[in-house]
Amino acid sequence: MSAEIVRLSDYRIDDGADSEIDLATAVDVAIRDLREILTCWGSEIARQRAQECESTLRRAYCGFVDDQTASQ
């Protein structure tokens, strides 16, 4: 039996709360994160990754909405 080692941090962006991320980049990263989450479903690392993914998408969406509101 062989196992593949999955490195969940190979392409991660800096998840600093003050950094800005555009919506398109957040969606792209989230799609890749979700693929990896599915490979280790049920584990603690998958739960943490899902929380980080949600946080990144929330920040990007809020930034997008703020930009749209400011431009009106």
Z-matrix of the N, CA and C atoms (Angstrom, degrees):
N
C 1 1.432
C 2 1.528 1 108.07
N 3 1.330 2 115.86 1 136.85
C 4 1.454 3 120.01 2 178.14
C 5 1.523 4 109.20 3 -122.55
N 6 1.305 5 114.97 4 158.02
C 7 1.464 6 120.27 5 -179.69
C 8 1.515 7 109.28 6 -130.49
N 9 1.293 8 115.25 7 144.56
C 10 1.446 9 120.77 8 175.30
C 11 1.528 10 107.85 9 -97.28
N 12 1.311 11 115.97 10 130.50
C 13 1.462 12 120.36 11 178.18
C 14 1.518 13 107.54 12 -88.09
N 15 1.305 14 115.74 13 121.88
C 16 1.454 15 121.41 14 -179.26
C 17 1.517 16 108.71 15 -102.12
N 18 1.306 17 115.89 16 121.39
C 19 1.462 18 120.81 17 177.64
C 20 1.518 19 107.43 18 -98.30
N 21 1.315 20 116.38 19 109.57
C 22 1.451 21 120.57 20 -175.96
C 23 1.519 22 113.79 21 -77.55
N 24 1.312 23 118.47 22 -7.01
C 25 1.458 24 120.02 23 -176.32
C 26 1.527 25 113.36 24 -112.11
N 27 1.314 26 118.47 25 15.90
C 28 1.458 27 120.39 26 -176.45
C 29 1.522 28 113.57 27 -62.44
N 30 1.309 29 118.74 28 -33.23
C 31 1.450 30 120.10 29 -174.53
C 32 1.518 31 112.66 30 -129.18
N 33 1.305 32 116.90 31 17.20
C 34 1.456 33 120.66 32 -175.77
C 35 1.513 34 112.04 33 -65.61
N 36 1.325 35 114.88 34 146.33
C 37 1.448 36 120.98 35 174.92
C 38 1.507 37 108.63 36 -90.78
N 39 1.310 38 116.43 37 164.68
C 40 1.459 39 120.82 38 174.82
C 41 1.519 40 107.63 39 -66.40
N 42 1.311 41 117.40 40 122.44
C 43 1.455 42 121.65 41 -175.37
C 44 1.521 43 111.30 42 -98.52
N 45 1.332 44 117.32 43 33.74
C 46 1.455 45 120.67 44 178.92
C 47 1.516 46 111.32 45 -64.80
N 48 1.312 47 117.08 46 138.22
C 49 1.466 48 121.08 47 -174.71
C 50 1.518 49 112.55 48 -63.00
N 51 1.340 50 118.21 49 -25.89
C 52 1.451 51 120.46 50 -177.15
C 53 1.525 52 113.31 51 -90.78
N 54 1.313 53 117.99 52 -11.70
C 55 1.453 54 119.61 53 -177.90
C 56 1.529 55 110.45 54 -77.06
N 57 1.334 56 115.30 55 147.56
C 58 1.453 57 120.28 56 178.91
C 59 1.513 58 108.66 57 -98.54
N 60 1.324 59 115.47 58 146.12
C 61 1.454 60 121.68 59 176.36
C 62 1.519 61 106.81 60 -139.42
N 63 1.336 62 115.96 61 134.36
C 64 1.452 63 117.97 62 -179.26
C 65 1.529 64 109.90 63 -76.70
N 66 1.318 65 115.52 64 158.75
C 67 1.463 66 121.62 65 -173.77
C 68 1.529 67 111.90 66 -61.63
N 69 1.319 68 117.83 67 -41.25
C 70 1.466 69 120.59 68 -179.08
C 71 1.531 70 111.32 69 -63.32
N 72 1.323 71 117.27 70 -42.27
C 73 1.458 72 120.80 71 178.25
C 74 1.522 73 110.52 72 -65.81
N 75 1.326 74 117.03 73 -41.36
C 76 1.464 75 120.62 74 179.39
C 77 1.524 76 111.22 75 -61.19
N 78 1.325 77 116.82 76 -41.80
C 79 1.469 78 119.90 77 179.18
C 80 1.519 79 110.33 78 -66.37
N 81 1.329 80 117.47 79 -43.17
C 82 1.466 81 121.40 80 178.39
C 83 1.521 82 111.28 81 -58.20
N 84 1.329 83 116.62 82 -48.01
C 85 1.466 84 121.34 83 179.44
C 86 1.527 85 110.39 84 -64.49
N 87 1.325 86 117.27 85 -40.27
C 88 1.465 87 121.03 86 -179.22
C 89 1.527 88 111.39 87 -63.10
N 90 1.314 89 117.08 88 -40.41
C 91 1.471 90 120.11 89 178.49
C 92 1.526 91 110.20 90 -60.23
N 93 1.322 92 116.85 91 -45.44
C 94 1.470 93 119.95 92 178.80
C 95 1.522 94 111.15 93 -66.99
N 96 1.331 95 116.78 94 -39.91
C 97 1.472 96 120.32 95 177.47
C 98 1.525 97 110.71 96 -60.26
N 99 1.316 98 116.59 97 -45.67
C 100 1.465 99 119.92 98 -177.69
C 101 1.524 100 111.93 99 -64.10
N 102 1.327 101 117.16 100 -36.39
C 103 1.474 102 119.05 101 175.08
C 104 1.524 103 110.68 102 -59.71
N 105 1.332 104 116.43 103 -44.05
C 106 1.461 105 120.25 104 -179.98
C 107 1.521 106 111.86 105 -70.00
N 108 1.319 107 117.17 106 -36.69
C 109 1.467 108 120.80 107 177.85
C 110 1.525 109 109.56 108 -59.15
N 111 1.308 110 116.49 109 -41.25
C 112 1.466 111 120.00 110 -179.77
C 113 1.525 112 112.40 111 -63.89
N 114 1.340 113 117.68 112 -28.98
C 115 1.465 114 119.55 113 -179.37
C 116 1.523 115 112.50 114 -72.95
N 117 1.330 116 117.04 115 -22.21
C 118 1.469 117 118.69 116 179.62
C 119 1.535 118 110.25 117 -127.23
N 120 1.310 119 114.82 118 36.87
C 121 1.463 120 122.82 119 -178.01
C 122 1.528 121 111.62 120 -51.46
N 123 1.308 122 115.85 121 135.37
C 124 1.462 123 121.16 122 177.09
C 125 1.520 124 113.95 123 92.09
N 126 1.325 125 117.56 124 -8.87
C 127 1.459 126 119.89 125 -178.86
C 128 1.528 127 110.34 126 -89.88
N 129 1.301 128 115.97 127 164.78
C 130 1.464 129 121.57 128 177.13
C 131 1.525 130 110.52 129 -64.18
N 132 1.331 131 117.54 130 -38.94
C 133 1.461 132 120.43 131 -179.82
C 134 1.530 133 110.61 132 -64.42
N 135 1.326 134 117.62 133 -35.80
C 136 1.467 135 120.52 134 177.29
C 137 1.522 136 110.52 135 -66.23
N 138 1.319 137 117.20 136 -40.01
C 139 1.460 138 121.13 137 178.42
C 140 1.527 139 110.82 138 -63.41
N 141 1.324 140 116.14 139 -45.47
C 142 1.465 141 120.53 140 178.97
C 143 1.527 142 110.86 141 -62.77
N 144 1.318 143 115.67 142 -43.88
C 145 1.467 144 119.97 143 -179.99
C 146 1.521 145 111.04 144 -62.95
N 147 1.331 146 117.67 145 -39.25
C 148 1.465 147 121.31 146 178.10
C 149 1.529 148 110.63 147 -63.55
N 150 1.316 149 117.16 148 -40.13
C 151 1.464 150 120.73 149 178.09
C 152 1.527 151 110.86 150 -64.76
N 153 1.330 152 116.90 151 -42.51
C 154 1.463 153 120.97 152 178.22
C 155 1.531 154 111.01 153 -64.40
N 156 1.318 155 115.56 154 -40.55
C 157 1.461 156 121.30 155 178.91
C 158 1.525 157 109.96 156 -62.09
N 159 1.317 158 117.09 157 -46.16
C 160 1.465 159 121.86 158 179.08
C 161 1.523 160 110.78 159 -62.05
N 162 1.308 161 117.61 160 -42.19
C 163 1.456 162 122.03 161 179.78
C 164 1.529 163 111.41 162 -63.30
N 165 1.314 164 117.23 163 -44.04
C 166 1.453 165 121.74 164 179.06
C 167 1.524 166 110.86 165 -62.67
N 168 1.329 167 116.84 166 -45.43
C 169 1.462 168 120.18 167 179.19
C 170 1.524 169 111.12 168 -64.62
N 171 1.319 170 117.42 169 -40.57
C 172 1.466 171 120.89 170 179.44
C 173 1.522 172 111.05 171 -61.87
N 174 1.350 173 116.56 172 -46.46
C 175 1.464 174 120.57 173 179.25
C 176 1.526 175 111.77 174 -61.46
N 177 1.329 176 116.20 175 -44.26
C 178 1.463 177 120.01 176 -179.20
C 179 1.523 178 110.66 177 -65.63
N 180 1.311 179 117.11 178 -41.19
C 181 1.456 180 120.64 179 179.96
C 182 1.527 181 110.56 180 -65.60
N 183 1.314 182 117.64 181 -44.94
C 184 1.472 183 121.43 182 178.84
C 185 1.528 184 110.33 183 -61.34
N 186 1.325 185 117.67 184 -41.60
C 187 1.454 186 121.15 185 176.69
C 188 1.516 187 112.06 186 -62.64
N 189 1.323 188 116.68 187 -40.83
C 190 1.454 189 122.10 188 178.24
C 191 1.527 190 110.62 189 -63.26
N 192 1.337 191 116.48 190 -46.49
C 193 1.461 192 121.01 191 179.93
C 194 1.528 193 110.27 192 -63.69
N 195 1.317 194 117.23 193 -42.25
C 196 1.464 195 120.83 194 178.12
C 197 1.529 196 110.83 195 -61.20
N 198 1.334 197 117.08 196 -42.85
C 199 1.471 198 120.93 197 179.09
C 200 1.526 199 110.78 198 -63.85
N 201 1.324 200 116.70 199 -40.62
C 202 1.471 201 120.60 200 179.38
C 203 1.525 202 110.58 201 -65.21
N 204 1.313 203 116.79 202 -41.45
C 205 1.461 204 121.79 203 179.85
C 206 1.529 205 110.73 204 -66.20
N 207 1.318 206 116.53 205 -40.99
C 208 1.463 207 121.45 206 -178.43
C 209 1.535 208 111.43 207 -68.15
N 210 1.312 209 117.00 208 -30.69
C 211 1.474 210 120.01 209 -176.54
C 212 1.532 211 112.09 210 -83.01
N 213 1.321 212 117.62 211 -5.97
C 214 1.474 213 119.76 212 -178.97
C 215 1.468 214 112.19 213 -87.87
